[in-house]
Amino acid sequence: MRLEPAATAVLALHWQVNVVRPEGFFAPMLAEPVRASGVTDRARAFHDAARAAGVRLVFTRFTVPDDEGALVRNTGFMQAVADAAEAFRPDGAGTAVVDDIGFDAATDEVSDNQRLSAMAGCDLADRLRAAGVDTVLVTGVATNLTVEQTARGATDLGFTAFVVGDCVTAADQSTHAASLANLALATAGVLSADEALTSLDTP
């Protein structure tokens, strides 16, 4: 399999303080599983290598602007973040991309939205298409939440979506594994970081 770097983007989902750090809003659910899994180091190495291969990187953040943007309070999850909106302001500490995930402010893009899928309620899909991107490689937290929702959404929008299985994690490993099994059927598939990078390097 060959992936063309110029037509590929990494979607690095929710590598933000509120999601993966002990001081973040979702710390009780995700901070320790993220730390224990070692996923941050693997994802950083993958992000750096993908960038070096000429792939576009887009770091997505869940934010809540003062007017709530495209937020819809139609699930308990969305109601909870709406109630905690001050913790998710775009310029707040909780929405900052963490500093050990390989984010390069000089070259990488940031995309904010207020939906579980990074492709919903924003112009990200249009921006990717305008840049000639038709394939996405997904990293992030959590596997069964934004990762699964985004990969499925990207697929429905016509993108070829792969999840980088060793660069995502969830609150527990059984949930993580079940989500990856779903994604193996519902998207273009689940690749390891090495497999994805090899596909980008294959002539």
PyMOL commands that set and color helices and strands:
alter all, ss='L'
color gray80, all
select helices_A, chain A and resi 5-7+17-20+27-37+39-52+76-83+85-88+93-95+124-130+143-156+173-186+193-201
alter helices_A, ss='H'
color red, helices_A
select strands_A, chain A and resi 8-13+56-62+109-113+135-141+160-169+189-191
alter strands_A, ss='S'
color yellow, strands_A
deselect
rebuild
show_as cartoon
